[in-house]
Amino acid sequence: MSEIDFVITWVDPSDTHWYSEKQKYSYEYKLDMNSEARYRDWGFLKYWFRSVEKNAPWVNKVYFITEGHVPKWLNIDYEKIIVVKHADYIPEKFLPTFNSNTIELNLNRIETLSNSFVNFNDDMFINSPVEPKDFFENGLPKDSGVFSPIVPKRGSISSIALNNIEIINEYFNSRFVIKKNFFKFFNLKYGKHLVKNLCILPWRNVLGFYDNHIPISYDKKFYNMLWAKESKTFENTTLNKFRTKEDVSHWVIRYWQLCEGHFIPRSTKFGKYYDIFKDIDKICDDIKNNSHKVICINDGDGVINFNDLKNRLLEVFEMKYDEKSKFER
């Protein structure tokens, strides 16, 4: 098995240079997809690194993707961390960018990044000890092959998910996908979600996939393949300074891996997605009790008591990860 790298993308909204650059392009700003909550920093980053050191000490490198700002406490001399600025891998004609889709669709341009890597957002945490085989097995990404129809919702990113599925339906149909890798889609590890795969059988078109919003294992060659096949679509997205309803996202690469059967089934209980406003008690319990291997603590526009929630989670993280990591100065 090739070495496994982690990738984490991060932005510092307090960086005045970044903020002024962002304001220059404010005429392209779509509030429903680019609200301030999309850029808000909760102060959890050092606990992300501590959780990696404690729960995944085997990781090869951590690629820290940033516009250029780096936390003062980050030990950039540590052998396991590689700081990558947008300008280091994204072509100049696409910069500056404030579009997460641009940042993540171009990860394959990082030449030293391992062919086997796991893509994290900074709200996704390794919550309990994991092994390499939790993310890759025999060189194949671990994932859950569960279909789920996309339900468009106003103010959400469902339009981007639909754009991803449009591409998938250009090349695949669900019956062929299931027939080719039947036991990867009808697998007991999916539990109750197996019903979803049964329900989509009458349709030939791919209606969508179950997105549980946890770190995604990627084979880098599929990035390169999709860029070759859909270069115009990918470039159009990358040209957008902010997220738009016409974008595609890196999820289309995940969907392609699933349709190709290029994955090993993993339990849908491996990770858990939480809404930080609605699920604060559940989040704290999960962190304390190691209920899931990975968790996503999602921010949103509905948060009205930001400081209270932030302080409560900081306290829980500090209790669990009170030791300074080698990623810190």
ChimeraX attribute file (.defattr): number of C-alpha atoms within 10 A of each C-alpha:
attribute: neighborCount
match mode: 1-to-1
recipient: residues
	/A:1	11
	/A:2	12
	/A:3	16
	/A:4	22
	/A:5	22
	/A:6	22
	/A:7	23
	/A:8	19
	/A:9	18
	/A:10	20
	/A:11	19
	/A:12	18
	/A:13	16
	/A:14	12
	/A:15	13
	/A:16	10
	/A:17	12
	/A:18	18
	/A:19	13
	/A:20	11
	/A:21	13
	/A:22	18
	/A:23	12
	/A:24	9
	/A:25	14
	/A:26	13
	/A:27	7
	/A:28	14
	/A:29	17
	/A:30	14
	/A:31	11
	/A:32	15
	/A:33	17
	/A:34	17
	/A:35	13
	/A:36	13
	/A:37	14
	/A:38	15
	/A:39	15
	/A:40	14
	/A:41	18
	/A:42	16
	/A:43	13
	/A:44	16
	/A:45	16
	/A:46	19
	/A:47	21
	/A:48	19
	/A:49	22
	/A:50	24
	/A:51	21
	/A:52	23
	/A:53	18
	/A:54	17
	/A:55	18
	/A:56	18
	/A:57	13
	/A:58	15
	/A:59	17
	/A:60	17
	/A:61	19
	/A:62	22
	/A:63	22
	/A:64	17
	/A:65	23
	/A:66	19
	/A:67	21
	/A:68	17
	/A:69	17
	/A:70	18
	/A:71	11
	/A:72	9
	/A:73	10
	/A:74	18
	/A:75	16
	/A:76	18
	/A:77	13
	/A:78	12
	/A:79	12
	/A:80	15
	/A:81	20
	/A:82	17
	/A:83	17
	/A:84	17
	/A:85	16
	/A:86	21
	/A:87	15
	/A:88	15
	/A:89	16
	/A:90	22
	/A:91	13
	/A:92	11
	/A:93	9
	/A:94	18
	/A:95	16
	/A:96	19
	/A:97	25
	/A:98	22
	/A:99	18
	/A:100	19
	/A:101	23
	/A:102	28
	/A:103	21
	/A:104	21
	/A:105	23
	/A:106	20
	/A:107	20
	/A:108	20
	/A:109	15
	/A:110	13
	/A:111	9
	/A:112	11
	/A:113	20
	/A:114	19
	/A:115	19
	/A:116	21
	/A:117	27
	/A:118	20
	/A:119	20
	/A:120	21
	/A:121	19
	/A:122	19
	/A:123	22
	/A:124	21
	/A:125	26
	/A:126	27
	/A:127	25
	/A:128	20
	/A:129	17
	/A:130	17
	/A:131	12
	/A:132	14
	/A:133	14
	/A:134	17
	/A:135	23
	/A:136	25
	/A:137	14
	/A:138	11
	/A:139	18
	/A:140	20
	/A:141	26
	/A:142	23
	/A:143	25
	/A:144	25
	/A:145	32
	/A:146	23
	/A:147	25
	/A:148	18
	/A:149	14
	/A:150	17
	/A:151	12
	/A:152	13
	/A:153	9
	/A:154	10
	/A:155	13
	/A:156	12
	/A:157	17
	/A:158	15
	/A:159	20
	/A:160	21
	/A:161	22
	/A:162	22
	/A:163	17
	/A:164	23
	/A:165	23
	/A:166	17
	/A:167	18
	/A:168	21
	/A:169	15
	/A:170	10
	/A:171	9
	/A:172	17
	/A:173	16
	/A:174	22
	/A:175	16
	/A:176	13
	/A:177	18
	/A:178	19
	/A:179	11
	/A:180	14
	/A:181	16
	/A:182	13
	/A:183	12
	/A:184	24
	/A:185	24
	/A:186	19
	/A:187	17
	/A:188	15
	/A:189	18
	/A:190	21
	/A:191	12
	/A:192	9
	/A:193	19
	/A:194	17
	/A:195	14
	/A:196	16
	/A:197	19
	/A:198	13
	/A:199	12
	/A:200	18
	/A:201	14
	/A:202	9
	/A:203	11
	/A:204	14
	/A:205	18
	/A:206	23
	/A:207	19
	/A:208	22
	/A:209	21
	/A:210	17
	/A:211	17
	/A:212	17
	/A:213	18
	/A:214	21
	/A:215	24
	/A:216	20
	/A:217	24
	/A:218	27
	/A:219	22
	/A:220	17
	/A:221	13
	/A:222	17
	/A:223	22
	/A:224	16
	/A:225	13
	/A:226	18
	/A:227	18
	/A:228	11
	/A:229	11
	/A:230	11
	/A:231	13
	/A:232	11
	/A:233	16
	/A:234	21
	/A:235	17
	/A:236	14
	/A:237	23
	/A:238	28
	/A:239	16
	/A:240	20
	/A:241	21
	/A:242	22
	/A:243	26
	/A:244	20
	/A:245	18
	/A:246	14
	/A:247	25
	/A:248	28
	/A:249	22
	/A:250	22
	/A:251	19
	/A:252	22
	/A:253	24
	/A:254	23
	/A:255	22
	/A:256	21
	/A:257	21
	/A:258	25
	/A:259	23
	/A:260	13
	/A:261	19
	/A:262	21
	/A:263	25
	/A:264	20
	/A:265	24
	/A:266	20
	/A:267	16
	/A:268	19
	/A:269	15
	/A:270	17
	/A:271	20
	/A:272	19
	/A:273	18
	/A:274	17
	/A:275	16
	/A:276	21
	/A:277	19
	/A:278	11
	/A:279	13
	/A:280	16
	/A:281	12
	/A:282	14
	/A:283	23
	/A:284	16
	/A:285	12
	/A:286	18
	/A:287	22
	/A:288	15
	/A:289	12
	/A:290	15
	/A:291	18
	/A:292	16
	/A:293	19
	/A:294	22
	/A:295	26
	/A:296	24
	/A:297	21
	/A:298	18
	/A:299	19
	/A:300	15
	/A:301	11
	/A:302	12
	/A:303	14
	/A:304	10
	/A:305	9
	/A:306	13
	/A:307	11
	/A:308	10
	/A:309	15
	/A:310	15
	/A:311	13
	/A:312	13
	/A:313	21
	/A:314	16
	/A:315	13
	/A:316	16
	/A:317	20
	/A:318	13
	/A:319	12
	/A:320	16
	/A:321	17
	/A:322	12
	/A:323	11
	/A:324	13
	/A:325	18
	/A:326	17
	/A:327	20
	/A:328	16
	/A:329	12
